[in-house]
Amino acid sequence: MSAYRNRLVLAMFFTPWMAFSQMPEQQVTDPMQHAEFQQLHALNEQFAEEVNDKRETSGLVGLSVLVMQDGVPVLSATSGERKQGSGIAVTAKDQWHIGSITKSFTSTMIARLIEKGQLKWDLKVGEVFRDEQVDEAWHQVTLAQLLTHTSGAKANFSLYTSLYKQPGEDESESELREREVLKALREPPEITPGSDFIYSNLGYTIAAAMIEKQLGVNWQELMSQEVLAPLGMTSFSFGPPHKTDAGLDQPLGHKKMFGFRRIANPTTDLSPILAPAGRLYVTLEDLAIYANDHLLGELGEGKLLKHDTYKRLHSPVTGNYGYGWVTKPAEDWSQGEMLWHNGSNGWWNALMVLVPDTRTVVLIVSNDGNVSVAEKISWEIVTSALSLLHNSPNQQSTDALTH
């Protein structure tokens, strides 16, 4: 079938993106469309059953998956509970903690400000905090190094600061962030800046504190005005979604400790100091909008940035890591090189994978912090989804018409 017909049937199939269309089948009057509708329904049923089986076998509490091609949902599944033992199912509209995927949002926001001439990639720590007591080794460290984990910064703040430090009375989150960053900058970097790669939440937090200081605007406002609002993303939260009187209206995170699974409180998360490195909550629908913009950006069709800027963010600087993006070589099942990032705060897990060559986005989230299991299952689902799409009759017929 033609690519246009394929998108038309998919648009009818998903309302708006993750549930089977409620349109009665007899309204699909074209026999060819009806057959295609049935094929898509069967394909998604097969995929949803596989996702559910994997979640049950692995013991994860909740799992949600969305796969898009050409900006249109093609596969989706939700399985499990918002809270273990609650009997309340996760849904397509729930908000999920995406952990360190937030880093790519922070880099994207900074890239927008650089394109506007408000910042520069080589802005130095010493320029921004010139009136503060900063170890000399930090003076020449740049925004680019902080965002590519080549600044020499150690991985994290102290455990207490990372998990529990909150703003004091009449203190904003950005003021707390600057205060804790300046403490860290009084000590020398872990290694010589520019010499090697250290994955660093601290580095991204320093970068955020620098732009807040330089521009006089907090990270949340900059993120909203430069990334979320331009893309029309409305579901985001910069910390745990506010609990309402409706009860368990959003998923809760879970973590195994000493053989027992703990359930997070509605407010459990990292300290807000680390928000720029990994504290964003969002629905899969909105995350798909963001991911698809980066996929299109790689192809020269993005909305937020210039093509060269997307390429800079995605291209590896050290090893396979760029600016909040990781590259993965093509596999037989992927049909192209992948761009990806994952994230977890210990209570949740998320994975975002883009395959620009096939214009495919795969998003997988879980409210279970069993990271080793969640990561294994997530990549199995990615492999399965991409293989299923490539081998589907609809995809094969579309490929034949477009090659």
JOSUL-V504753 format. One record per residue. RES is the residue in one small letter. PHI is phi in whole degrees, -180 to 180 (none if undefined). OMEGA is omega in whole degrees, -180 to 180 (999 if undefined). D_FIRST is the distance of its C-alpha to the first C-alpha in Angstrom with 1 decimal. Layout:
BEGIN
RES | PHI | OMEGA | D_FIRST
RES | PHI | OMEGA | D_FIRST
END
This chain:
BEGIN
m | none | -178 | 0.0
s | -71 | 177 | 3.8
a | -61 | 179 | 6.6
y | -63 | -179 | 8.3
r | -62 | 179 | 6.4
n | -59 | 180 | 6.6
r | -66 | 180 | 10.1
l | -64 | 180 | 10.9
v | -65 | 178 | 10.4
l | -62 | 180 | 12.4
a | -62 | 177 | 14.9
m | -74 | -173 | 15.6
f | -71 | -176 | 15.8
f | -110 | 178 | 18.5
t | -135 | -12 | 21.7
p | -82 | -178 | 22.5
w | -155 | -171 | 21.3
m | -124 | -180 | 22.7
a | -117 | 176 | 23.0
f | -61 | -180 | 20.8
s | -59 | 179 | 20.2
q | -88 | 179 | 23.1
m | -67 | 178 | 21.3
p | -56 | -176 | 22.0
e | -61 | -178 | 19.2
q | -68 | 177 | 20.3
q | -75 | 174 | 19.5
v | -85 | -170 | 15.7
t | -84 | 179 | 16.3
d | -70 | -179 | 12.9
p | -56 | 180 | 12.5
m | -67 | 178 | 8.8
q | -62 | 180 | 9.4
h | -61 | 180 | 12.4
a | -65 | 180 | 11.0
e | -66 | 177 | 8.8
f | -58 | 180 | 12.0
q | -64 | 179 | 14.1
q | -64 | 179 | 12.4
l | -64 | 178 | 12.9
h | -61 | -179 | 16.3
a | -65 | 180 | 17.2
l | -63 | -179 | 16.3
n | -70 | 175 | 18.4
e | -60 | 178 | 21.1
q | -62 | -179 | 21.4
f | -65 | -179 | 21.6
a | -62 | 178 | 24.1
e | -65 | 179 | 26.2
e | -65 | 178 | 26.5
v | -62 | 180 | 27.6
n | -63 | 179 | 30.1
d | -63 | -180 | 31.4
k | -65 | 180 | 31.9
r | -65 | -179 | 33.7
e | -65 | -179 | 36.0
t | -65 | -178 | 36.8
s | -81 | -179 | 37.6
g | 83 | 177 | 39.6
l | -67 | -175 | 38.1
v | -71 | -178 | 38.9
g | -142 | -176 | 35.6
l | -152 | 176 | 32.2
s | -139 | -174 | 29.2
v | -135 | 172 | 26.0
l | -137 | 177 | 23.1
v | -123 | 180 | 20.2
m | -124 | 169 | 18.2
q | -133 | -179 | 15.5
d | 55 | 178 | 15.4
g | 77 | -178 | 18.0
v | -118 | 176 | 16.1
p | -61 | 179 | 17.4
v | -122 | 176 | 15.3
l | -142 | 177 | 18.3
s | -159 | 178 | 21.8
a | -163 | 168 | 25.0
t | -130 | -177 | 28.6
s | -154 | 175 | 31.4
g | 101 | -170 | 35.2
e | -120 | 173 | 37.9
r | -69 | 178 | 39.2
k | -144 | -177 | 42.6
q | -55 | 178 | 43.5
g | 83 | -176 | 44.9
s | -81 | -175 | 44.1
g | 76 | 179 | 41.5
i | -97 | -174 | 39.7
a | -75 | 169 | 36.0
v | -67 | -177 | 34.3
t | -130 | -180 | 31.7
a | -68 | -175 | 28.7
k | -102 | -178 | 31.1
d | -71 | 173 | 33.9
q | -94 | -177 | 35.4
w | -128 | 175 | 35.7
h | -76 | -176 | 38.1
i | -105 | 172 | 36.2
g | 53 | -173 | 39.4
s | -73 | 169 | 39.3
i | -60 | 176 | 35.8
t | -55 | -179 | 38.1
k | -58 | 180 | 39.4
s | -68 | 175 | 36.2
f | -65 | 180 | 36.7
t | -63 | 178 | 40.3
s | -64 | 179 | 39.5
t | -64 | 179 | 36.8
m | -62 | 179 | 39.4
i | -64 | 178 | 42.1
a | -61 | 177 | 39.8
r | -61 | -179 | 39.3
l | -68 | 177 | 43.1
i | -68 | 177 | 43.6
e | -61 | 178 | 41.3
k | -81 | 179 | 43.4
g | 84 | -178 | 46.5
q | -89 | 178 | 48.0
l | -140 | 174 | 47.9
k | -144 | -177 | 47.6
w | -61 | -177 | 46.4
d | -95 | 173 | 49.9
l | -59 | -172 | 51.6
k | -103 | 177 | 54.3
v | -54 | -178 | 55.7
g | -65 | 177 | 59.1
e | -70 | -175 | 58.3
v | -77 | -177 | 57.0
f | -108 | -176 | 59.7
r | -66 | -179 | 62.5
d | -96 | -177 | 65.0
e | -110 | 177 | 64.3
q | -81 | -177 | 65.7
v | -127 | 178 | 62.9
d | -57 | -174 | 63.4
e | -57 | -177 | 63.6
a | -65 | 180 | 60.9
w | -85 | -168 | 58.3
h | -56 | -175 | 59.4
q | -98 | 179 | 57.0
v | -71 | -174 | 54.0
t | -105 | 173 | 51.0
l | -56 | -179 | 48.1
a | -59 | 180 | 45.8
q | -66 | 179 | 47.7
l | -64 | -176 | 47.6
l | -82 | 179 | 43.9
t | -111 | 177 | 43.2
h | 61 | 177 | 45.8
t | -119 | -177 | 48.1
s | -84 | -174 | 50.9
g | 89 | 180 | 53.0
a | -65 | 175 | 52.8
k | -69 | -171 | 53.2
a | -65 | -170 | 50.4
n | -148 | 164 | 51.7
f | -68 | 174 | 54.5
s | -62 | -179 | 56.9
l | -59 | -179 | 55.6
y | -63 | -180 | 57.5
t | -63 | -177 | 56.3
s | -64 | -173 | 52.6
l | -101 | -166 | 52.7
y | -123 | -173 | 55.4
k | -65 | -179 | 56.6
q | -124 | 178 | 56.3
p | -60 | 175 | 57.5
g | -77 | 179 | 61.1
e | -61 | -180 | 62.5
d | 63 | 177 | 61.6
e | -112 | 179 | 59.5
s | -82 | 177 | 55.9
e | -63 | 180 | 53.2
s | -69 | 176 | 53.2
e | -67 | 176 | 57.0
l | -63 | -179 | 56.8
r | -60 | -180 | 54.2
e | -63 | -179 | 56.5
r | -60 | -178 | 59.5
e | -74 | 177 | 57.9
v | -64 | 180 | 56.3
l | -64 | 174 | 59.8
k | -61 | -179 | 61.3
a | -65 | -177 | 58.8
l | -76 | 176 | 59.4
r | -75 | 176 | 63.1
e | -99 | -180 | 62.4
p | -68 | 175 | 61.2
p | -59 | 180 | 57.6
e | -62 | 178 | 56.9
i | -137 | 180 | 56.5
t | -61 | 180 | 56.9
p | -54 | 179 | 54.3
g | 83 | -174 | 51.7
s | -88 | -175 | 52.8
d | -165 | -177 | 50.1
f | -99 | 168 | 47.3
i | -131 | 179 | 48.3
y | -63 | -166 | 45.6
s | -138 | 169 | 47.4
n | -66 | 178 | 47.1
l | -61 | -178 | 50.4
g | -60 | 179 | 49.1
y | -67 | 178 | 46.4
t | -69 | 175 | 49.0
i | -61 | 180 | 51.4
a | -59 | 180 | 48.7
a | -65 | 179 | 48.1
a | -63 | 178 | 51.9
m | -63 | -177 | 52.2
i | -73 | 175 | 49.8
e | -63 | 179 | 51.3
k | -68 | -176 | 54.7
q | -67 | -173 | 53.7
l | -102 | -179 | 51.9
g | 71 | 180 | 53.8
v | -131 | -176 | 50.6
n | -78 | -175 | 49.5
w | -57 | -179 | 46.4
q | -59 | -180 | 44.9
e | -64 | 180 | 45.3
l | -64 | 179 | 43.9
m | -63 | -180 | 40.9
s | -64 | -173 | 40.2
q | -79 | -175 | 40.7
e | -100 | -176 | 38.9
v | -125 | -170 | 35.9
l | -69 | -180 | 35.4
a | -65 | 179 | 36.1
p | -59 | 180 | 34.1
l | -90 | -180 | 31.0
g | 74 | 178 | 31.7
m | -85 | -173 | 32.4
t | -116 | -172 | 34.8
s | -96 | -169 | 35.0
f | -71 | 169 | 37.0
s | -133 | 180 | 40.5
f | -91 | 175 | 42.9
g | -160 | -178 | 44.5
p | -51 | 178 | 44.1
p | -56 | -178 | 42.7
h | -65 | 178 | 45.6
k | -76 | 178 | 46.4
t | -113 | 180 | 46.7
d | -71 | -179 | 48.6
a | -70 | 180 | 45.5
g | 100 | -176 | 46.2
l | -83 | -174 | 43.6
d | -95 | 173 | 41.0
q | -143 | 177 | 39.6
p | -63 | 172 | 39.4
l | -110 | 177 | 42.5
g | -75 | 180 | 42.7
h | -138 | -180 | 44.1
k | -146 | 175 | 46.1
k | -89 | 178 | 47.8
m | -138 | 179 | 51.5
f | 55 | 177 | 54.0
g | 85 | -180 | 51.8
f | -117 | 178 | 51.2
r | -93 | 176 | 48.3
r | -94 | 178 | 49.4
i | -107 | -177 | 47.7
a | -70 | 168 | 47.7
n | -70 | 179 | 49.4
p | -58 | -178 | 47.3
t | -104 | -177 | 48.9
t | -66 | 176 | 48.7
d | -171 | 171 | 47.3
l | -64 | 173 | 48.4
s | -60 | 177 | 51.1
p | -62 | 174 | 49.8
i | -54 | -173 | 51.2
l | -90 | -177 | 48.1
a | -51 | -179 | 45.6
p | -67 | -180 | 44.2
a | -97 | -177 | 43.7
g | 169 | -178 | 42.1
r | -141 | -177 | 42.6
l | -91 | 173 | 39.5
y | -112 | -177 | 37.9
v | -162 | 173 | 34.5
t | -77 | 177 | 31.7
l | -64 | 179 | 28.5
e | -60 | 179 | 26.7
d | -73 | 177 | 29.1
l | -61 | 178 | 29.1
a | -65 | 177 | 25.4
i | -61 | 180 | 26.0
y | -64 | -178 | 28.6
a | -61 | -178 | 26.7
n | -68 | 176 | 23.7
d | -64 | 177 | 26.2
h | -69 | 176 | 27.6
l | -61 | 178 | 24.3
l | -65 | 178 | 23.6
g | -62 | 177 | 27.3
e | -62 | -178 | 27.0
l | -97 | 179 | 24.4
g | 84 | -176 | 26.6
e | -126 | -176 | 25.0
g | -73 | -177 | 27.1
k | -96 | -169 | 29.2
l | -80 | -169 | 32.4
l | -134 | 172 | 33.6
k | -72 | -178 | 33.6
h | -57 | -179 | 31.4
d | -62 | -180 | 34.5
t | -72 | 174 | 35.7
y | -57 | -179 | 32.5
k | -61 | 178 | 32.9
r | -64 | -179 | 36.5
l | -62 | -174 | 35.8
h | -84 | -173 | 33.2
s | -79 | -180 | 35.2
p | -62 | 174 | 37.7
v | -105 | 174 | 41.3
t | -131 | -177 | 42.9
g | 64 | -179 | 41.1
n | -117 | -174 | 37.6
y | -109 | 175 | 38.5
g | -104 | 180 | 38.0
y | -108 | -177 | 38.7
g | 83 | 178 | 37.4
w | -136 | 178 | 34.5
v | -117 | 176 | 34.4
t | -99 | 178 | 32.3
k | -135 | -177 | 31.1
p | -59 | 179 | 30.1
a | -63 | 172 | 26.7
e | -118 | 177 | 26.3
d | -57 | -176 | 24.0
w | -78 | -177 | 22.4
s | -89 | -179 | 22.2
q | 61 | 178 | 20.5
g | 161 | 177 | 22.8
e | -64 | -177 | 26.2
m | -112 | 168 | 26.8
l | -114 | -175 | 28.8
w | -155 | 167 | 30.4
h | -159 | 177 | 33.5
n | -121 | 180 | 34.9
g | -167 | 176 | 37.7
s | -162 | 171 | 40.3
n | -103 | -179 | 43.6
g | 97 | -180 | 44.7
w | -117 | -177 | 43.5
w | -137 | 174 | 39.8
n | -150 | -179 | 37.1
a | -147 | 177 | 33.9
l | -142 | 178 | 31.4
m | -123 | -178 | 29.0
v | -130 | 176 | 26.7
l | -117 | 173 | 24.5
v | -123 | -175 | 22.3
p | -57 | -177 | 22.0
d | -60 | 179 | 20.1
t | -112 | 179 | 17.0
r | 53 | -175 | 18.0
t | -115 | 175 | 18.7
v | -121 | 175 | 21.7
v | -125 | 180 | 23.4
l | -124 | -178 | 26.4
i | -137 | -179 | 28.8
v | -133 | 179 | 32.1
s | -145 | 175 | 34.9
n | -95 | 180 | 38.3
d | -130 | -177 | 39.9
g | -88 | 174 | 41.9
n | -74 | -165 | 42.0
v | -61 | -176 | 40.5
s | -61 | 179 | 40.5
v | -73 | -178 | 38.7
a | -62 | 179 | 36.3
e | -66 | 180 | 35.4
k | -62 | -179 | 34.9
i | -64 | -178 | 32.6
s | -62 | -180 | 30.7
w | -70 | 174 | 29.9
e | -63 | 179 | 29.0
i | -68 | 176 | 26.4
v | -58 | 180 | 25.1
t | -59 | -179 | 24.7
s | -64 | -178 | 23.2
a | -63 | -178 | 20.6
l | -68 | 177 | 19.5
s | -66 | -179 | 19.5
l | -63 | 179 | 17.5
l | -65 | -177 | 14.7
h | -65 | -176 | 14.8
n | -95 | -178 | 14.8
s | -72 | 179 | 12.3
p | -59 | 180 | 9.6
n | -62 | -179 | 7.0
q | -68 | -179 | 8.8
q | -64 | -180 | 9.2
s | -69 | 177 | 5.8
t | -67 | 179 | 5.8
d | -60 | -178 | 9.4
a | -64 | -179 | 9.2
l | -81 | -174 | 7.7
t | -108 | 179 | 10.3
h | -119 | 999 | 13.2
END
